[in-house]
Amino acid sequence: MRILAIGFSDSYIKELQVELEKYFICIIDDAKDLYDATNFTDFRHYELIIIVDEGVKYSLEKYVNDVKKKKSETKIIILTDEISNQINLYSLGIDDVMCHETDMPDLLAARVLANMRNLFGTRIDIGKLVIDITNKKIKYDAKIVSLNGKTFDILAYLALRKQRVFSKDEIINALWEEPEYVSDNTVEVAINQIRKRLTSILGFQVIHTVRRRGYKFSY
């Protein structure tokens, strides 16, 4: 999961990364303010954006509208010290508001989990297929499937979002630190490796190509 954090200190981001990695395979990008954040959201896909409230309603409203227009599924959480602002913030399209908790990264991570629980998983059990995300191991019946690095991450990413179709660009954005330097061919090679390894053990495919759209996990 790729996350954009806006308005946080570097030390807070590091603490938040540690807390979130208890729940998700994630990458956090860090923007100084809403203006800086547009440099990220114009070119990258995010499943979650976390914002420290700057108190500038027009800028926030425009930014939220732009984000949701690009990808309506993107969740937005905002942290504010003004309790009275909650109704206004929700009316802008914010998915969750936290008050007076900007110095508690563990609580914020728990709030993220509450909002993104459908994407949380340390282990995926589907019939005889077991994907152990924590230990990066795959087992089918009593057989072990060997996948490492990004090939494992791609499989886990798609399996947690089963039946949804993801483009190569979305997969790259979610799993590579600097997606701009990764080619579509990298994903194609990784997908082929996953298919080859899994087919040799399972006897069938679980990663399917949806023409002109991308890939999906279907067991």
C-alpha positions as a Python dict, from the first residue, in 0.01 Angstrom:
ca = {
    (1, 'M'): (0, 0, 0),
    (2, 'R'): (135, 342, -93),
    (3, 'I'): (58, 625, 151),
    (4, 'L'): (111, 999, 121),
    (5, 'A'): (167, 1182, 452),
    (6, 'I'): (131, 1561, 439),
    (7, 'G'): (261, 1808, 699),
    (8, 'F'): (443, 1568, 933),
    (9, 'S'): (798, 1591, 1069),
    (10, 'D'): (1062, 1348, 946),
    (11, 'S'): (1088, 1186, 1290),
    (12, 'Y'): (711, 1131, 1305),
    (13, 'I'): (712, 969, 959),
    (14, 'K'): (980, 724, 1073),
    (15, 'E'): (779, 629, 1382),
    (16, 'L'): (461, 598, 1176),
    (17, 'Q'): (637, 372, 923),
    (18, 'V'): (743, 137, 1204),
    (19, 'E'): (387, 123, 1341),
    (20, 'L'): (219, 75, 1002),
    (21, 'E'): (455, -205, 901),
    (22, 'K'): (299, -409, 1182),
    (23, 'Y'): (-15, -417, 968),
    (24, 'F'): (72, -355, 604),
    (25, 'I'): (336, -386, 336),
    (26, 'C'): (358, -13, 273),
    (27, 'I'): (558, 277, 132),
    (28, 'I'): (515, 626, 277),
    (29, 'D'): (586, 937, 71),
    (30, 'D'): (630, 1262, 265),
    (31, 'A'): (502, 1603, 147),
    (32, 'K'): (560, 1929, 333),
    (33, 'D'): (220, 2083, 255),
    (34, 'L'): (-76, 2061, 15),
    (35, 'Y'): (114, 2245, -258),
    (36, 'D'): (403, 2000, -233),
    (37, 'A'): (155, 1710, -217),
    (38, 'T'): (24, 1786, -566),
    (39, 'N'): (370, 1701, -701),
    (40, 'F'): (313, 1348, -570),
    (41, 'T'): (-57, 1294, -647),
    (42, 'D'): (-20, 1423, -1002),
    (43, 'F'): (212, 1134, -1087),
    (44, 'R'): (158, 859, -829),
    (45, 'H'): (-136, 646, -714),
    (46, 'Y'): (-225, 635, -344),
    (47, 'E'): (-464, 415, -150),
    (48, 'L'): (-438, 642, 154),
    (49, 'I'): (-351, 1008, 218),
    (50, 'I'): (-298, 1144, 571),
    (51, 'I'): (-303, 1522, 619),
    (52, 'V'): (-221, 1752, 909),
    (53, 'D'): (-486, 2028, 893),
    (54, 'E'): (-337, 2362, 786),
    (55, 'G'): (-664, 2550, 834),
    (56, 'V'): (-684, 2660, 470),
    (57, 'K'): (-1029, 2542, 363),
    (58, 'Y'): (-1016, 2636, -5),
    (59, 'S'): (-681, 2469, -68),
    (60, 'L'): (-789, 2156, 117),
    (61, 'E'): (-1124, 2141, -61),
    (62, 'K'): (-958, 2173, -402),
    (63, 'Y'): (-695, 1914, -315),
    (64, 'V'): (-950, 1660, -188),
    (65, 'N'): (-1164, 1709, -500),
    (66, 'D'): (-861, 1657, -726),
    (67, 'V'): (-757, 1340, -541),
    (68, 'K'): (-1104, 1185, -543),
    (69, 'K'): (-1153, 1274, -907),
    (70, 'K'): (-833, 1094, -1001),
    (71, 'K'): (-904, 788, -786),
    (72, 'S'): (-1230, 777, -591),
    (73, 'E'): (-1115, 477, -384),
    (74, 'T'): (-835, 678, -221),
    (75, 'K'): (-903, 718, 152),
    (76, 'I'): (-819, 1050, 320),
    (77, 'I'): (-759, 1091, 695),
    (78, 'I'): (-701, 1438, 844),
    (79, 'L'): (-557, 1530, 1183),
    (80, 'T'): (-681, 1855, 1338),
    (81, 'D'): (-663, 2037, 1672),
    (82, 'E'): (-999, 2204, 1610),
    (83, 'I'): (-1283, 1976, 1717),
    (84, 'S'): (-1537, 2225, 1580),
    (85, 'N'): (-1397, 2165, 1229),
    (86, 'Q'): (-1504, 1801, 1211),
    (87, 'I'): (-1838, 1851, 1034),
    (88, 'N'): (-1684, 2087, 779),
    (89, 'L'): (-1399, 1846, 711),
    (90, 'Y'): (-1632, 1551, 656),
    (91, 'S'): (-1840, 1767, 420),
    (92, 'L'): (-1531, 1813, 203),
    (93, 'G'): (-1512, 1439, 142),
    (94, 'I'): (-1263, 1348, 416),
    (95, 'D'): (-1309, 983, 519),
    (96, 'D'): (-1193, 1014, 882),
    (97, 'V'): (-1097, 1295, 1122),
    (98, 'M'): (-869, 1263, 1426),
    (99, 'C'): (-858, 1536, 1691),
    (100, 'H'): (-573, 1621, 1932),
    (101, 'E'): (-378, 1306, 1843),
    (102, 'T'): (-105, 1442, 1617),
    (103, 'D'): (173, 1322, 1850),
    (104, 'M'): (60, 958, 1868),
    (105, 'P'): (182, 758, 1566),
    (106, 'D'): (72, 428, 1721),
    (107, 'L'): (-285, 554, 1753),
    (108, 'L'): (-279, 692, 1398),
    (109, 'A'): (-156, 353, 1271),
    (110, 'A'): (-446, 184, 1453),
    (111, 'R'): (-686, 433, 1292),
    (112, 'V'): (-538, 355, 952),
    (113, 'L'): (-598, -14, 1019),
    (114, 'A'): (-960, 59, 1109),
    (115, 'N'): (-1007, 241, 777),
    (116, 'M'): (-809, -2, 561),
    (117, 'R'): (-882, -329, 736),
    (118, 'N'): (-989, -493, 410),
    (119, 'L'): (-627, -462, 294),
    (120, 'F'): (-475, -595, 617),
    (121, 'G'): (-347, -947, 632),
    (122, 'T'): (-51, -1132, 775),
    (123, 'R'): (-172, -1462, 630),
    (124, 'I'): (-404, -1551, 343),
    (125, 'D'): (-573, -1892, 355),
    (126, 'I'): (-763, -1997, 42),
    (127, 'G'): (-835, -2367, 40),
    (128, 'K'): (-501, -2547, 23),
    (129, 'L'): (-314, -2229, -67),
    (130, 'V'): (-152, -2039, 221),
    (131, 'I'): (35, -1710, 169),
    (132, 'D'): (224, -1617, 486),
    (133, 'I'): (289, -1246, 437),
    (134, 'T'): (478, -1197, 764),
    (135, 'N'): (735, -1466, 688),
    (136, 'K'): (713, -1436, 308),
    (137, 'K'): (632, -1803, 257),
    (138, 'I'): (385, -1976, 26),
    (139, 'K'): (251, -2326, 76),
    (140, 'Y'): (8, -2533, -128),
    (141, 'D'): (-100, -2850, 51),
    (142, 'A'): (236, -2974, 184),
    (143, 'K'): (442, -2818, -98),
    (144, 'I'): (646, -2500, -65),
    (145, 'V'): (645, -2238, -341),
    (146, 'S'): (960, -2029, -357),
    (147, 'L'): (905, -1659, -435),
    (148, 'N'): (1126, -1374, -318),
    (149, 'G'): (1144, -997, -326),
    (150, 'K'): (903, -810, -549),
    (151, 'T'): (757, -1129, -698),
    (152, 'F'): (627, -1222, -353),
    (153, 'D'): (511, -865, -283),
    (154, 'I'): (313, -854, -610),
    (155, 'L'): (141, -1183, -531),
    (156, 'A'): (53, -1071, -177),
    (157, 'Y'): (-64, -729, -301),
    (158, 'L'): (-302, -881, -557),
    (159, 'A'): (-420, -1161, -326),
    (160, 'L'): (-521, -912, -55),
    (161, 'R'): (-722, -727, -320),
    (162, 'K'): (-865, -1035, -491),
    (163, 'Q'): (-1095, -992, -791),
    (164, 'R'): (-985, -628, -838),
    (165, 'V'): (-795, -543, -1155),
    (166, 'F'): (-471, -346, -1127),
    (167, 'S'): (-273, -191, -1408),
    (168, 'K'): (104, -229, -1429),
    (169, 'D'): (133, 136, -1336),
    (170, 'E'): (-73, 89, -1018),
    (171, 'I'): (133, -215, -914),
    (172, 'I'): (459, -26, -970),
    (173, 'N'): (331, 275, -776),
    (174, 'A'): (227, 58, -484),
    (175, 'L'): (542, -151, -446),
    (176, 'W'): (846, 43, -568),
    (177, 'E'): (1003, 334, -380),
    (178, 'E'): (1072, 529, -701),
    (179, 'P'): (812, 407, -952),
    (180, 'E'): (918, 659, -1215),
    (181, 'Y'): (1233, 455, -1278),
    (182, 'V'): (1058, 118, -1312),
    (183, 'S'): (938, -7, -1651),
    (184, 'D'): (621, -199, -1729),
    (185, 'N'): (841, -486, -1841),
    (186, 'T'): (959, -533, -1481),
    (187, 'V'): (603, -619, -1377),
    (188, 'E'): (554, -848, -1677),
    (189, 'V'): (868, -1044, -1588),
    (190, 'A'): (763, -1072, -1223),
    (191, 'I'): (411, -1186, -1315),
    (192, 'N'): (553, -1452, -1547),
    (193, 'Q'): (778, -1577, -1266),
    (194, 'I'): (482, -1598, -1028),
    (195, 'R'): (274, -1787, -1283),
    (196, 'K'): (554, -2030, -1364),
    (197, 'R'): (626, -2111, -998),
    (198, 'L'): (262, -2141, -892),
    (199, 'T'): (152, -2341, -1196),
    (200, 'S'): (428, -2597, -1136),
    (201, 'I'): (284, -2662, -787),
    (202, 'L'): (-88, -2581, -815),
    (203, 'G'): (-142, -2693, -1172),
    (204, 'F'): (-344, -2379, -1253),
    (205, 'Q'): (-315, -2001, -1261),
    (206, 'V'): (-420, -1756, -990),
    (207, 'I'): (-293, -1437, -1159),
    (208, 'H'): (-514, -1356, -1457),
    (209, 'T'): (-469, -1096, -1731),
    (210, 'V'): (-762, -867, -1803),
    (211, 'R'): (-702, -737, -2152),
    (212, 'R'): (-606, -370, -2175),
    (213, 'R'): (-664, -326, -1800),
    (214, 'G'): (-409, -526, -1605),
    (215, 'Y'): (-397, -819, -1364),
    (216, 'K'): (-614, -967, -1094),
    (217, 'F'): (-587, -1249, -840),
    (218, 'S'): (-858, -1512, -872),
    (219, 'Y'): (-842, -1853, -706),
}
